[in-house]
Amino acid sequence: MWKQNLLNHEAAHAVKMLLPEYVNGDLSALCVWPDQVRHWYKYRWTSPLHFIDTPDKACSFDYERDCHDQHGVKDMCVAGAIQNFTTQLSHYREGTSDRRHNMTEALLFLSHFMGDIHQPMHVGFTSDAGGNTIDLRWFRHKSNLHHVWDREIILTAAKEYYAKDVNLLEEDIEGNFTDGIWSDDLASWRECGNIFSCVNKFATESINIACKWGYKDVEAGETLSGGHGFKPWKQPLAEMQGKVAYDTPLWWGPSPDTAHSGRFSAPGCPFFALFLLGNPRNHHLSCFCLVLDQYA
């Protein structure tokens, strides 16, 4: 995948070692796995880890207030999950095993959840389940507000602006980092003092965008299209997808001290998958993985 070269040697090697041989080192091939297993009995406990429900209209994120499941169990939200799996992976050492954790699963969960927390409607209002219960139409077909942000806007942008040509899409995104609209922001996106402050920043950014763009002037039952919000929505979503490449708080160092150094190299899908196309057969694409060889 085209952004996998952003990983340093140590992180890239670790990813290769953790992935099953049949994917040939391609993490994006398994990036949607957490969505596929979340309803299996063994993994049912992971379902609340994909999102954060915040109080309606509060337009803010407070970890103590918001990071829990429907039963009130603390840390059971996407922000807590990122912290948990980051901590697990920070103890990975090739040639050793930690029977307390499945490091391959931790890698897949972290990669996916870094996409989820940057999808604004995954940090949404409690009463509508992050827009899932706001039924509407996207152009001519039925959808809901959450699904519009998970998939519809991106697929429409790919069709209208790139004629589904992923090579043009890649070039455009890469240009935004090298000398385009995001080039001056990269340093701030890379900085991360500690994992708790990082996930709080990510979740806060998402709920702010959800309030400013996602929920704004949207009513259940209406039709959204190019003339109603598509173009102004495209920019904030694209920026969030760009930021996910650098907002990855997984420290991968040779000693425990590096886990809090504020510098990191993340072996995660977000590093090389910036603009969410994925496999169109997948109903949920918020892990921001480009499965280019399967895109049609």
ZATI-287531 format. One record per residue (C-alpha): residue in three letters; x, y, z; residue number from 1. Coordinates in steps of 0.05 Angstrom, whole numbers. Example, Ala and Ser with C-alpha at 12.3 -4.5 7.8 and 13.67 -1.06 7.14 Angstrom:
+-----+--------+--------+--------+-----+
|  aa |      X |      Y |      Z |   i |
+-----+--------+--------+--------+-----+
| ALA |    246 |    -90 |    156 |   1 |
| SER |    273 |    -21 |    143 |   2 |
+-----+--------+--------+--------+-----+
% end
This chain:
+-----+--------+--------+--------+-----+
|  aa |      X |      Y |      Z |   i |
+-----+--------+--------+--------+-----+
| MET |      0 |      0 |      0 |   1 |
| TRP |     25 |     68 |    -19 |   2 |
| LYS |     32 |     98 |     50 |   3 |
| GLN |     64 |     38 |     83 |   4 |
| ASN |    131 |     70 |     68 |   5 |
| LEU |    116 |    122 |    122 |   6 |
| LEU |    132 |     69 |    174 |   7 |
| ASN |    203 |     66 |    198 |   8 |
| HIS |    241 |      1 |    190 |   9 |
| GLU |    227 |    -25 |    260 |  10 |
| ALA |    153 |    -13 |    256 |  11 |
| ALA |    146 |    -40 |    186 |  12 |
| HIS |    182 |   -104 |    206 |  13 |
| ALA |    138 |   -112 |    267 |  14 |
| VAL |     75 |   -106 |    225 |  15 |
| LYS |    101 |   -158 |    177 |  16 |
| MET |    117 |   -206 |    234 |  17 |
| LEU |     49 |   -197 |    266 |  18 |
| LEU |      6 |   -207 |    204 |  19 |
| PRO |    -13 |   -276 |    178 |  20 |
| GLU |     28 |   -298 |    118 |  21 |
| TYR |    -31 |   -301 |     71 |  22 |
| VAL |    -38 |   -225 |     69 |  23 |
| ASN |     34 |   -216 |     46 |  24 |
| GLY |     48 |   -159 |     94 |  25 |
| ASP |    -14 |   -119 |     72 |  26 |
| LEU |    -48 |    -94 |    136 |  27 |
| SER |   -105 |    -63 |     96 |  28 |
| ALA |   -128 |   -132 |     76 |  29 |
| LEU |   -150 |   -143 |    148 |  30 |
| CYS |   -168 |    -72 |    168 |  31 |
| VAL |   -242 |    -85 |    168 |  32 |
| TRP |   -235 |   -148 |    210 |  33 |
| PRO |   -258 |   -114 |    275 |  34 |
| ASP |   -324 |    -97 |    241 |  35 |
| GLN |   -332 |   -167 |    215 |  36 |
| VAL |   -324 |   -200 |    284 |  37 |
| ARG |   -358 |   -150 |    330 |  38 |
| HIS |   -423 |   -189 |    330 |  39 |
| TRP |   -391 |   -257 |    339 |  40 |
| TYR |   -401 |   -285 |    409 |  41 |
| LYS |   -326 |   -286 |    424 |  42 |
| TYR |   -318 |   -213 |    405 |  43 |
| ARG |   -385 |   -184 |    425 |  44 |
| TRP |   -350 |   -147 |    481 |  45 |
| THR |   -314 |   -104 |    429 |  46 |
| SER |   -377 |    -73 |    400 |  47 |
| PRO |   -377 |    -11 |    444 |  48 |
| LEU |   -304 |      1 |    428 |  49 |
| HIS |   -321 |     29 |    360 |  50 |
| PHE |   -352 |     94 |    382 |  51 |
| ILE |   -366 |    145 |    437 |  52 |
| ASP |   -435 |    169 |    456 |  53 |
| THR |   -435 |    240 |    483 |  54 |
| PRO |   -493 |    280 |    513 |  55 |
| ASP |   -539 |    309 |    460 |  56 |
| LYS |   -520 |    380 |    438 |  57 |
| ALA |   -462 |    383 |    488 |  58 |
| CYS |   -413 |    384 |    430 |  59 |
| SER |   -356 |    364 |    476 |  60 |
| PHE |   -319 |    302 |    499 |  61 |
| ASP |   -302 |    287 |    571 |  62 |
| TYR |   -267 |    220 |    582 |  63 |
| GLU |   -294 |    207 |    651 |  64 |
| ARG |   -364 |    226 |    630 |  65 |
| ASP |   -367 |    193 |    562 |  66 |
| CYS |   -319 |    134 |    557 |  67 |
| HIS |   -361 |     76 |    581 |  68 |
| ASP |   -408 |     23 |    553 |  69 |
| GLN |   -483 |     19 |    561 |  70 |
| HIS |   -474 |    -14 |    628 |  71 |
| GLY |   -428 |     41 |    654 |  72 |
| VAL |   -363 |      0 |    649 |  73 |
| LYS |   -307 |     51 |    645 |  74 |
| ASP |   -257 |     54 |    587 |  75 |
| MET |   -304 |     16 |    541 |  76 |
| CYS |   -304 |     65 |    483 |  77 |
| VAL |   -259 |     78 |    423 |  78 |
| ALA |   -214 |    125 |    462 |  79 |
| GLY |   -204 |     73 |    516 |  80 |
| ALA |   -192 |     19 |    464 |  81 |
| ILE |   -137 |     58 |    430 |  82 |
| GLN |   -102 |     67 |    497 |  83 |
| ASN |   -110 |     -7 |    513 |  84 |
| PHE |    -84 |    -35 |    448 |  85 |
| THR |    -29 |     16 |    443 |  86 |
| THR |     -4 |     -6 |    511 |  87 |
| GLN |     -7 |    -79 |    491 |  88 |
| LEU |     32 |    -67 |    427 |  89 |
| SER |     85 |    -25 |    462 |  90 |
| HIS |    108 |    -89 |    496 |  91 |
| TYR |    117 |   -127 |    431 |  92 |
| ARG |    186 |   -157 |    421 |  93 |
| GLU |    202 |   -204 |    363 |  94 |
| GLY |    219 |   -273 |    386 |  95 |
| THR |    182 |   -267 |    452 |  96 |
| SER |    110 |   -279 |    469 |  97 |
| ASP |     63 |   -248 |    519 |  98 |
| ARG |      7 |   -297 |    532 |  99 |
| ARG |    -36 |   -243 |    563 | 100 |
| HIS |    -47 |   -210 |    495 | 101 |
| ASN |    -57 |   -230 |    423 | 102 |
| MET |    -12 |   -180 |    390 | 103 |
| THR |    -39 |   -192 |    320 | 104 |
| GLU |   -110 |   -177 |    343 | 105 |
| ALA |    -84 |   -116 |    381 | 106 |
| LEU |    -53 |    -90 |    316 | 107 |
| LEU |   -117 |   -100 |    277 | 108 |
| PHE |   -160 |    -68 |    330 | 109 |
| LEU |   -115 |     -8 |    338 | 110 |
| SER |   -111 |      4 |    263 | 111 |
| HIS |   -186 |      1 |    256 | 112 |
| PHE |   -202 |     43 |    317 | 113 |
| MET |   -155 |     98 |    295 | 114 |
| GLY |   -200 |    105 |    235 | 115 |
| ASP |   -263 |    102 |    277 | 116 |
| ILE |   -243 |    158 |    325 | 117 |
| HIS |   -228 |    203 |    266 | 118 |
| GLN |   -295 |    192 |    234 | 119 |
| PRO |   -337 |    248 |    265 | 120 |
| MET |   -401 |    209 |    273 | 121 |
| HIS |   -366 |    156 |    314 | 122 |
| VAL |   -363 |    210 |    368 | 123 |
| GLY |   -435 |    232 |    365 | 124 |
| PHE |   -499 |    242 |    404 | 125 |
| THR |   -527 |    188 |    449 | 126 |
| SER |   -600 |    192 |    429 | 127 |
| ASP |   -587 |    180 |    354 | 128 |
| ALA |   -529 |    131 |    363 | 129 |
| GLY |   -481 |    176 |    325 | 130 |
| GLY |   -530 |    190 |    269 | 131 |
| ASN |   -549 |    116 |    259 | 132 |
| THR |   -622 |    129 |    274 | 133 |
| ILE |   -627 |    192 |    230 | 134 |
| ASP |   -655 |    160 |    167 | 135 |
| LEU |   -650 |    200 |    103 | 136 |
| ARG |   -632 |    194 |     30 | 137 |
| TRP |   -564 |    205 |     -1 | 138 |
| PHE |   -580 |    228 |    -71 | 139 |
| ARG |   -627 |    173 |    -95 | 140 |
| HIS |   -618 |    117 |    -45 | 141 |
| LYS |   -636 |    105 |     28 | 142 |
| SER |   -583 |    115 |     80 | 143 |
| ASN |   -573 |    147 |    148 | 144 |
| LEU |   -529 |    203 |    173 | 145 |
| HIS |   -476 |    158 |    203 | 146 |
| HIS |   -470 |    118 |    139 | 147 |
| VAL |   -464 |    181 |     98 | 148 |
| TRP |   -401 |    199 |    137 | 149 |
| ASP |   -375 |    128 |    139 | 150 |
| ARG |   -380 |    116 |     65 | 151 |
| GLU |   -425 |    157 |     21 | 152 |
| ILE |   -387 |    223 |     19 | 153 |
| ILE |   -321 |    188 |      3 | 154 |
| LEU |   -349 |    143 |    -52 | 155 |
| THR |   -385 |    202 |    -83 | 156 |
| ALA |   -322 |    245 |    -81 | 157 |
| ALA |   -282 |    188 |   -113 | 158 |
| LYS |   -332 |    183 |   -169 | 159 |
| GLU |   -343 |    257 |   -182 | 160 |
| TYR |   -273 |    283 |   -173 | 161 |
| TYR |   -229 |    224 |   -193 | 162 |
| ALA |   -272 |    181 |   -238 | 163 |
| LYS |   -256 |    124 |   -190 | 164 |
| ASP |   -183 |    130 |   -212 | 165 |
| VAL |   -146 |    113 |   -148 | 166 |
| ASN |    -79 |    134 |   -177 | 167 |
| LEU |   -105 |    205 |   -184 | 168 |
| LEU |   -133 |    202 |   -115 | 169 |
| GLU |    -67 |    179 |    -85 | 170 |
| GLU |    -29 |    234 |   -121 | 171 |
| ASP |    -77 |    287 |    -96 | 172 |
| ILE |    -72 |    263 |    -23 | 173 |
| GLU |      3 |    257 |    -26 | 174 |
| GLY |      8 |    327 |    -55 | 175 |
| ASN |    -32 |    354 |      4 | 176 |
| PHE |     23 |    329 |     50 | 177 |
| THR |     85 |    346 |     10 | 178 |
| ASP |     69 |    417 |    -13 | 179 |
| GLY |     -6 |    426 |     -7 | 180 |
| ILE |    -58 |    448 |     43 | 181 |
| TRP |    -34 |    403 |     99 | 182 |
| SER |     42 |    411 |     93 | 183 |
| ASP |     45 |    464 |    147 | 184 |
| ASP |      4 |    423 |    195 | 185 |
| LEU |     44 |    359 |    196 | 186 |
| ALA |     89 |    377 |    254 | 187 |
| SER |     30 |    391 |    300 | 188 |
| TRP |     -5 |    327 |    278 | 189 |
| ARG |     57 |    285 |    295 | 190 |
| GLU |     65 |    314 |    365 | 191 |
| CYS |     35 |    274 |    422 | 192 |
| GLY |     55 |    284 |    494 | 193 |
| ASN |     22 |    222 |    522 | 194 |
| ILE |    -30 |    172 |    500 | 195 |
| PHE |    -87 |    199 |    543 | 196 |
| SER |    -80 |    270 |    517 | 197 |
| CYS |    -76 |    243 |    446 | 198 |
| VAL |   -142 |    205 |    448 | 199 |
| ASN |   -176 |    263 |    482 | 200 |
| LYS |   -153 |    309 |    426 | 201 |
| PHE |   -177 |    261 |    372 | 202 |
| ALA |   -246 |    251 |    404 | 203 |
| THR |   -254 |    326 |    416 | 204 |
| GLU |   -238 |    342 |    344 | 205 |
| SER |   -289 |    291 |    319 | 206 |
| ILE |   -347 |    315 |    362 | 207 |
| ASN |   -332 |    387 |    343 | 208 |
| ILE |   -335 |    370 |    269 | 209 |
| ALA |   -397 |    327 |    280 | 210 |
| CYS |   -432 |    387 |    311 | 211 |
| LYS |   -405 |    438 |    261 | 212 |
| TRP |   -416 |    398 |    198 | 213 |
| GLY |   -449 |    330 |    210 | 214 |
| TYR |   -512 |    348 |    248 | 215 |
| LYS |   -518 |    418 |    222 | 216 |
| ASP |   -586 |    431 |    188 | 217 |
| VAL |   -599 |    357 |    178 | 218 |
| GLU |   -669 |    330 |    190 | 219 |
| ALA |   -692 |    258 |    187 | 220 |
| GLY |   -726 |    240 |    122 | 221 |
| GLU |   -693 |    292 |     78 | 222 |
| THR |   -650 |    282 |     17 | 223 |
| LEU |   -577 |    302 |     20 | 224 |
| SER |   -539 |    313 |    -45 | 225 |
| GLY |   -489 |    358 |    -79 | 226 |
| GLY |   -535 |    417 |    -70 | 227 |
| HIS |   -546 |    403 |      4 | 228 |
| GLY |   -482 |    399 |     43 | 229 |
| PHE |   -439 |    352 |      2 | 230 |
| LYS |   -386 |    402 |    -20 | 231 |
| PRO |   -378 |    436 |     48 | 232 |
| TRP |   -377 |    368 |     83 | 233 |
| LYS |   -322 |    341 |     37 | 234 |
| GLN |   -267 |    386 |     64 | 235 |
| PRO |   -272 |    372 |    139 | 236 |
| LEU |   -279 |    297 |    127 | 237 |
| ALA |   -220 |    296 |     80 | 238 |
| GLU |   -178 |    333 |    131 | 239 |
| MET |   -196 |    285 |    186 | 240 |
| GLN |   -177 |    228 |    141 | 241 |
| GLY |   -111 |    261 |    126 | 242 |
| LYS |    -97 |    272 |    200 | 243 |
| VAL |   -108 |    199 |    217 | 244 |
| ALA |    -43 |    184 |    181 | 245 |
| TYR |     -4 |    223 |    232 | 246 |
| ASP |    -47 |    222 |    294 | 247 |
| THR |    -27 |    151 |    312 | 248 |
| PRO |     -6 |    145 |    385 | 249 |
| LEU |     29 |     79 |    383 | 250 |
| TRP |     99 |     83 |    411 | 251 |
| TRP |    142 |     27 |    386 | 252 |
| GLY |    210 |     31 |    420 | 253 |
| PRO |    263 |    -15 |    448 | 254 |
| SER |    252 |      3 |    520 | 255 |
| PRO |    193 |     22 |    565 | 256 |
| ASP |    219 |     93 |    570 | 257 |
| THR |    203 |    106 |    497 | 258 |
| ALA |    130 |     93 |    509 | 259 |
| HIS |    123 |    163 |    537 | 260 |
| SER |    174 |    200 |    496 | 261 |
| GLY |    124 |    239 |    455 | 262 |
| ARG |    154 |    211 |    391 | 263 |
| PHE |    128 |    149 |    359 | 264 |
| SER |    127 |    106 |    297 | 265 |
| ALA |     61 |     72 |    289 | 266 |
| PRO |     53 |      4 |    255 | 267 |
| GLY |    -20 |     19 |    239 | 268 |
| CYS |    -64 |     20 |    178 | 269 |
| PRO |    -75 |     96 |    184 | 270 |
| PHE |     -3 |    108 |    163 | 271 |
| PHE |    -14 |     85 |     93 | 272 |
| ALA |    -88 |     91 |     84 | 273 |
| LEU |   -111 |    162 |     83 | 274 |
| PHE |   -173 |    172 |     42 | 275 |
| LEU |   -220 |    113 |     53 | 276 |
| LEU |   -240 |     77 |     -9 | 277 |
| GLY |   -234 |      5 |     12 | 278 |
| ASN |   -271 |    -54 |    -15 | 279 |
| PRO |   -340 |    -31 |    -38 | 280 |
| ARG |   -369 |    -97 |    -16 | 281 |
| ASN |   -355 |    -79 |     56 | 282 |
| HIS |   -414 |    -43 |     87 | 283 |
| HIS |   -371 |     -4 |    136 | 284 |
| LEU |   -306 |     28 |    114 | 285 |
| SER |   -286 |     74 |    170 | 286 |
| CYS |   -218 |     42 |    183 | 287 |
| PHE |   -192 |     86 |    126 | 288 |
| CYS |   -157 |     31 |     88 | 289 |
| LEU |   -145 |     34 |     14 | 290 |
| VAL |   -156 |    -35 |    -12 | 291 |
| LEU |   -135 |    -12 |    -81 | 292 |
| ASP |   -129 |    -79 |   -114 | 293 |
| GLN |   -201 |    -95 |    -97 | 294 |
| TYR |   -230 |    -27 |   -114 | 295 |
| ALA |   -274 |    -24 |   -175 | 296 |
+-----+--------+--------+--------+-----+
% end
